[in-house]
Amino acid sequence: MRKGDGLNFPALWHSYGRIVLALCIMALAVHDVFGTHGYLAMRRTKQEIEKVQKDIERLNKENAELREEVQALRTDPNKIEAIARDGLGLAKPGEVIIKIPQSQQSDKTSLRETVAH
């Protein structure tokens, strides 16, 4: 083998080394931005975490309100009476319940709003 027949690695590196290095750096940069654990994936995950935390806060607030309502139902006879009257249509002895059809109620409500303005 003569010296001129083989590949001259230093000459190839000098010619193409910077291009190969630049391509490797570009590939790493693209991977850091668009990869499975890249910047965009991290942003998406962060947004999902914030959404879940807001949902948890909302649900905790709703749970607290429901606990208060349960406590009121256990201890407040007026609350139970209001539910019995409104929800079940019950009345005390001697009271008469008058039910107005829904269409007439909406007509009276719109009439009241018109008179109020």
Rosetta constraint file for C-alpha pairs under 8 A:
AtomPair CA 1 CA 5 HARMONIC 6.74 0.50
AtomPair CA 1 CA 6 HARMONIC 7.81 0.50
AtomPair CA 2 CA 6 HARMONIC 7.48 0.50
AtomPair CA 7 CA 12 HARMONIC 7.97 0.50
AtomPair CA 8 CA 12 HARMONIC 6.30 0.50
AtomPair CA 9 CA 13 HARMONIC 5.95 0.50
AtomPair CA 10 CA 14 HARMONIC 5.99 0.50
AtomPair CA 11 CA 15 HARMONIC 6.19 0.50
AtomPair CA 12 CA 16 HARMONIC 5.82 0.50
AtomPair CA 12 CA 17 HARMONIC 7.13 0.50
AtomPair CA 13 CA 17 HARMONIC 4.33 0.50
AtomPair CA 13 CA 18 HARMONIC 7.78 0.50
AtomPair CA 14 CA 18 HARMONIC 7.52 0.50
AtomPair CA 16 CA 20 HARMONIC 6.19 0.50
AtomPair CA 17 CA 21 HARMONIC 6.04 0.50
AtomPair CA 18 CA 22 HARMONIC 5.96 0.50
AtomPair CA 19 CA 23 HARMONIC 6.11 0.50
AtomPair CA 20 CA 24 HARMONIC 6.18 0.50
AtomPair CA 21 CA 25 HARMONIC 6.21 0.50
AtomPair CA 22 CA 26 HARMONIC 6.08 0.50
AtomPair CA 23 CA 27 HARMONIC 6.07 0.50
AtomPair CA 24 CA 28 HARMONIC 6.23 0.50
AtomPair CA 25 CA 29 HARMONIC 6.14 0.50
AtomPair CA 26 CA 30 HARMONIC 6.13 0.50
AtomPair CA 27 CA 31 HARMONIC 6.09 0.50
AtomPair CA 28 CA 32 HARMONIC 6.05 0.50
AtomPair CA 29 CA 33 HARMONIC 6.33 0.50
AtomPair CA 30 CA 34 HARMONIC 5.79 0.50
AtomPair CA 30 CA 35 HARMONIC 7.25 0.50
AtomPair CA 31 CA 35 HARMONIC 4.49 0.50
AtomPair CA 31 CA 38 HARMONIC 6.54 0.50
AtomPair CA 32 CA 37 HARMONIC 7.36 0.50
AtomPair CA 32 CA 38 HARMONIC 4.53 0.50
AtomPair CA 32 CA 39 HARMONIC 6.30 0.50
AtomPair CA 33 CA 38 HARMONIC 4.69 0.50
AtomPair CA 33 CA 39 HARMONIC 4.74 0.50
AtomPair CA 33 CA 40 HARMONIC 6.03 0.50
AtomPair CA 34 CA 38 HARMONIC 5.37 0.50
AtomPair CA 34 CA 39 HARMONIC 6.73 0.50
AtomPair CA 34 CA 40 HARMONIC 6.10 0.50
AtomPair CA 34 CA 41 HARMONIC 7.34 0.50
AtomPair CA 35 CA 39 HARMONIC 7.79 0.50
AtomPair CA 35 CA 40 HARMONIC 7.98 0.50
AtomPair CA 35 CA 41 HARMONIC 7.41 0.50
AtomPair CA 36 CA 41 HARMONIC 6.26 0.50
AtomPair CA 37 CA 41 HARMONIC 5.77 0.50
AtomPair CA 37 CA 42 HARMONIC 6.53 0.50
AtomPair CA 38 CA 42 HARMONIC 6.21 0.50
AtomPair CA 39 CA 43 HARMONIC 6.23 0.50
AtomPair CA 40 CA 44 HARMONIC 6.21 0.50
AtomPair CA 41 CA 45 HARMONIC 6.13 0.50
AtomPair CA 42 CA 46 HARMONIC 6.06 0.50
AtomPair CA 43 CA 47 HARMONIC 6.20 0.50
AtomPair CA 44 CA 48 HARMONIC 6.26 0.50
AtomPair CA 45 CA 49 HARMONIC 6.18 0.50
AtomPair CA 46 CA 50 HARMONIC 6.28 0.50
AtomPair CA 47 CA 51 HARMONIC 6.21 0.50
AtomPair CA 48 CA 52 HARMONIC 6.16 0.50
AtomPair CA 49 CA 53 HARMONIC 6.12 0.50
AtomPair CA 50 CA 54 HARMONIC 6.24 0.50
AtomPair CA 51 CA 55 HARMONIC 6.24 0.50
AtomPair CA 52 CA 56 HARMONIC 6.12 0.50
AtomPair CA 53 CA 57 HARMONIC 6.21 0.50
AtomPair CA 54 CA 58 HARMONIC 6.16 0.50
AtomPair CA 55 CA 59 HARMONIC 6.06 0.50
AtomPair CA 56 CA 60 HARMONIC 6.02 0.50
AtomPair CA 57 CA 61 HARMONIC 6.21 0.50
AtomPair CA 58 CA 62 HARMONIC 6.19 0.50
AtomPair CA 59 CA 63 HARMONIC 6.00 0.50
AtomPair CA 60 CA 64 HARMONIC 6.18 0.50
AtomPair CA 61 CA 65 HARMONIC 6.31 0.50
AtomPair CA 62 CA 66 HARMONIC 6.19 0.50
AtomPair CA 63 CA 67 HARMONIC 6.06 0.50
AtomPair CA 64 CA 68 HARMONIC 6.26 0.50
AtomPair CA 65 CA 69 HARMONIC 6.25 0.50
AtomPair CA 66 CA 70 HARMONIC 6.10 0.50
AtomPair CA 67 CA 71 HARMONIC 6.13 0.50
AtomPair CA 68 CA 72 HARMONIC 6.13 0.50
AtomPair CA 69 CA 73 HARMONIC 6.12 0.50
AtomPair CA 70 CA 74 HARMONIC 6.22 0.50
AtomPair CA 71 CA 75 HARMONIC 6.21 0.50
AtomPair CA 72 CA 76 HARMONIC 5.07 0.50
AtomPair CA 72 CA 79 HARMONIC 6.71 0.50
AtomPair CA 73 CA 77 HARMONIC 7.34 0.50
AtomPair CA 73 CA 79 HARMONIC 6.12 0.50
AtomPair CA 73 CA 80 HARMONIC 5.99 0.50
AtomPair CA 76 CA 80 HARMONIC 6.81 0.50
AtomPair CA 77 CA 81 HARMONIC 6.13 0.50
AtomPair CA 78 CA 82 HARMONIC 6.09 0.50
AtomPair CA 79 CA 83 HARMONIC 6.36 0.50
AtomPair CA 80 CA 84 HARMONIC 6.17 0.50
AtomPair CA 81 CA 85 HARMONIC 6.05 0.50
AtomPair CA 82 CA 86 HARMONIC 5.93 0.50
AtomPair CA 82 CA 87 HARMONIC 7.94 0.50
AtomPair CA 83 CA 87 HARMONIC 5.24 0.50
AtomPair CA 83 CA 88 HARMONIC 7.03 0.50
AtomPair CA 84 CA 88 HARMONIC 5.05 0.50
AtomPair CA 84 CA 89 HARMONIC 6.45 0.50
AtomPair CA 84 CA 90 HARMONIC 5.63 0.50
AtomPair CA 85 CA 89 HARMONIC 4.84 0.50
AtomPair CA 85 CA 90 HARMONIC 4.69 0.50
AtomPair CA 85 CA 91 HARMONIC 6.06 0.50
AtomPair CA 86 CA 90 HARMONIC 7.54 0.50
AtomPair CA 89 CA 97 HARMONIC 7.65 0.50
AtomPair CA 91 CA 95 HARMONIC 5.90 0.50
AtomPair CA 91 CA 96 HARMONIC 7.12 0.50
AtomPair CA 91 CA 97 HARMONIC 6.99 0.50
AtomPair CA 100 CA 104 HARMONIC 6.64 0.50
AtomPair CA 100 CA 105 HARMONIC 6.49 0.50
AtomPair CA 101 CA 105 HARMONIC 6.44 0.50
AtomPair CA 102 CA 106 HARMONIC 6.40 0.50
AtomPair CA 103 CA 107 HARMONIC 6.36 0.50
AtomPair CA 104 CA 108 HARMONIC 6.23 0.50
AtomPair CA 105 CA 109 HARMONIC 6.14 0.50
AtomPair CA 106 CA 110 HARMONIC 6.16 0.50
AtomPair CA 107 CA 111 HARMONIC 6.13 0.50
AtomPair CA 108 CA 112 HARMONIC 6.10 0.50
AtomPair CA 109 CA 113 HARMONIC 6.24 0.50
AtomPair CA 110 CA 114 HARMONIC 6.16 0.50
AtomPair CA 111 CA 115 HARMONIC 6.23 0.50
AtomPair CA 112 CA 116 HARMONIC 6.01 0.50
AtomPair CA 113 CA 117 HARMONIC 6.41 0.50
